[in-house]
């Protein structure tokens, strides 16, 4: 039960779109950091608040960068026709065990079948 070419095309477009959206979000966060740096103040209370905002923004950039990397890796699996295949089953048993499409729709970044997801 392999994913059909049309399904792979859908997922390729999906991940390309997710990467583009994430790139825009990361750019927005970086622009926000630049803006925050321009508005630094000598007031200690304002400085603490600004520092917290910057830490939150860095955390957002980190999370979005990780998501972008995961989408990029999924896109590579799509192009190599490995998307939807449990990576652990491939490594351990050398066989292709397909992840049910319903599970992929819930979490397109999933790389494990139900048996290996639990472990």
C-alpha positions, 0 to 999 in steps of 0.5 A: 500500500504505497502512497499514490503519486497524486498523494505525494504531490499533495504532500509536497505542496503541503510541506512547501507551503508550510515552509514558506509560511514558517519562513515568513513567521520567522522573518516577522519575529526577527523584524520584531527583535530589531524593532525591540532593540531600537526601543530600548530604554533606561527605565529598569521596569521597561528593560525587564519587560523588554527582556522578557519579550525578547526571550519569548521572541527567541523561543518562538524563533527556535520553535518555528525553526525546528518546525521548518526543519521537520517540514524540510525533512518530510519534504525530502521523504516525499521526494524520495518516496519514503513519506508515510513509511515507518522509519523504525520498521525500515531500520530494524526489519528492513521492510516498509510498514506504511503509516495509516493515512488518517494518522498522517492527516492528524500529524503529517510530520509523523515518522513512526507506525502505531507500534513504534510511536508508543515506545 
